[in-house]
Amino acid sequence: MKHIFKHAFNFVLLSCTSFSVLANVMLVEGYVRAMPPSVPNTAAYFTLMNHGPEIKLVGVETVIAEEAQLHTLVEEAGVIKMKQQTSFTIPEHGNLELAPSGDHVMILGLKQPLKVNEAVNLKLKFDDGTDKVISIKVTKQDMTKQHGEMEHHHH
């Protein structure tokens, strides 16, 4: 009986640890860029807030496309290029901002065209083995316009 209790306690403890990590990372805002029906790829931009220790976003999965990849923009010889990344660090008690001008998630091989205001689920994968599903909407609006409107409402 003592052996069973020990395993049950360890399971509950492990479960609580996993849930607390997930509770630490929260979606602040985000969107998937609407593209013409003929374009097979798009990008997702979002901000994650971390209320806990440093953690790395190491992958993204979605059922709407063949693949989702972490990308950043780099300048090489005066030319801006997209470069795939293995992870993005979310600092302890900090934010990870994915935006058109920098880090972002490329969604490659869309299975069907996305509609404006459609909700897209992305499964975020972290380096500690946890996953978190976020839901963001498809929009034509860029993040700078959203930020501007939000700041306007706060003042």
C-alpha positions as MATLAB code, in Angstrom:
seq = 'MKHIFKHAFNFVLLSCTSFSVLANVMLVEGYVRAMPPSVPNTAAYFTLMNHGPEIKLVGVETVIAEEAQLHTLVEEAGVIKMKQQTSFTIPEHGNLELAPSGDHVMILGLKQPLKVNEAVNLKLKFDDGTDKVISIKVTKQDMTKQHGEMEHHHH';
ca = [
       0.000    0.000    0.000;
       2.863    2.336    0.880;
       4.418    1.652   -2.567;
       1.157    2.552   -4.382;
       0.784    5.752   -2.343;
       4.377    6.761   -3.191;
       3.734    6.333   -6.956;
       0.423    8.184   -6.746;
       2.064   11.039   -4.832;
       4.912   11.262   -7.394;
       2.384   11.279  -10.248;
       0.380   14.088   -8.651;
       3.565   16.029   -7.930;
       4.773   15.589  -11.524;
       1.349   16.609  -12.868;
       1.328   19.741  -10.743;
       4.800   20.653  -11.957;
       3.771   20.299  -15.610;
       0.597   22.319  -15.090;
       2.442   25.080  -13.245;
       4.861   25.502  -16.165;
       1.912   25.775  -18.562;
       0.213   28.259  -16.269;
       3.396   30.369  -16.348;
       3.293   30.894  -20.134;
       0.272   32.848  -21.363;
      -0.834   34.178  -24.740;
      -1.087   37.977  -24.642;
      -2.200   38.573  -28.240;
      -1.621   37.228  -31.697;
      -2.824   36.631  -35.228;
      -2.223   34.620  -38.372;
      -1.713   36.711  -41.508;
      -4.502   36.363  -44.079;
      -3.126   35.528  -47.524;
      -4.697   35.239  -51.004;
      -6.108   31.717  -51.656;
      -3.308   31.009  -54.171;
      -0.547   31.460  -51.537;
       0.252   28.152  -49.787;
       2.132   29.657  -46.821;
       1.460   32.214  -44.120;
       2.913   33.368  -40.814;
       1.766   33.577  -37.199;
       2.714   36.427  -34.909;
       1.999   36.438  -31.190;
       3.255   37.543  -27.806;
       3.784   35.088  -24.970;
       4.185   36.271  -21.380;
       6.214   34.107  -19.012;
       5.483   34.333  -15.284;
       8.053   31.669  -14.400;
      11.632   30.577  -15.072;
      13.244   30.863  -18.519;
      11.819   28.394  -21.018;
      12.399   27.784  -24.729;
       9.788   27.452  -27.446;
      11.231   24.597  -29.531;
       8.440   23.851  -32.006;
       4.937   24.512  -33.252;
       2.400   22.108  -34.733;
      -0.919   22.798  -36.452;
      -3.502   20.722  -38.296;
      -4.117   23.489  -40.884;
      -0.794   22.952  -42.677;
       1.893   20.429  -43.529;
       4.438   22.126  -41.282;
       5.086   25.033  -38.920;
       8.622   26.341  -38.373;
      10.294   28.883  -36.117;
      11.889   31.609  -38.275;
      13.699   34.885  -37.874;
      14.767   37.626  -40.268;
      18.486   38.246  -40.712;
      20.383   40.693  -42.861;
      23.093   39.186  -45.036;
      25.040   41.476  -47.393;
      22.271   44.065  -47.305;
      19.538   41.536  -48.083;
      16.889   40.533  -45.546;
      16.464   36.746  -45.468;
      14.341   34.320  -43.505;
      16.270   31.779  -41.466;
      14.848   28.762  -39.633;
      15.561   28.650  -35.885;
      15.695   25.696  -33.481;
      14.179   27.635  -30.574;
      13.105   30.995  -29.163;
      13.917   31.798  -25.525;
      11.195   33.229  -23.330;
      13.091   34.989  -20.521;
      12.237   34.481  -16.868;
       9.323   36.839  -16.076;
       9.606   38.267  -19.597;
       7.922   38.204  -22.995;
       8.551   36.602  -26.355;
       7.243   38.807  -29.149;
       6.877   37.292  -32.595;
       6.350   40.049  -35.167;
       6.567   40.633  -38.945;
       9.900   42.444  -38.571;
      11.663   39.656  -36.644;
      10.990   36.258  -35.098;
       7.812   34.520  -36.280;
       6.205   31.148  -37.026;
       6.039   30.167  -40.702;
       3.031   28.001  -41.545;
       3.955   26.027  -44.653;
       1.754   24.014  -46.995;
      -1.711   25.184  -45.988;
      -4.249   22.393  -46.502;
      -6.891   24.959  -47.515;
      -7.091   28.774  -47.732;
      -7.700   30.504  -44.397;
     -10.636   32.841  -43.915;
     -10.438   36.182  -42.096;
     -11.623   35.812  -38.462;
     -11.143   32.018  -38.574;
      -9.569   30.688  -35.352;
      -6.316   28.772  -35.799;
      -4.981   26.455  -33.103;
      -1.231   26.204  -32.678;
       0.354   23.614  -30.400;
       3.431   25.218  -28.850;
       6.168   22.792  -27.781;
       8.605   23.715  -25.017;
      12.071   22.432  -24.102;
      10.811   20.971  -20.816;
       8.560   18.562  -22.738;
       5.317   20.475  -22.166;
       2.872   21.620  -24.856;
       0.382   24.488  -24.838;
      -2.376   25.028  -27.385;
      -3.145   28.629  -28.270;
      -5.939   29.873  -30.512;
      -5.429   33.000  -32.617;
      -7.494   34.574  -35.393;
      -6.699   35.073  -39.059;
      -6.557   38.781  -39.875;
      -5.321   41.207  -42.526;
      -4.393   43.698  -39.816;
      -0.725   43.914  -38.872;
       0.555   43.953  -35.304;
       1.572   47.628  -35.358;
      -2.033   48.630  -36.022;
      -3.225   46.356  -33.206;
      -0.624   47.784  -30.814;
      -1.598   51.322  -31.760;
      -5.269   50.668  -31.121;
      -4.571   48.928  -27.836;
      -2.310   51.720  -26.591;
      -4.954   54.230  -27.598;
      -7.529   52.430  -25.453;
      -5.197   52.401  -22.435;
      -4.637   56.177  -22.373;
];
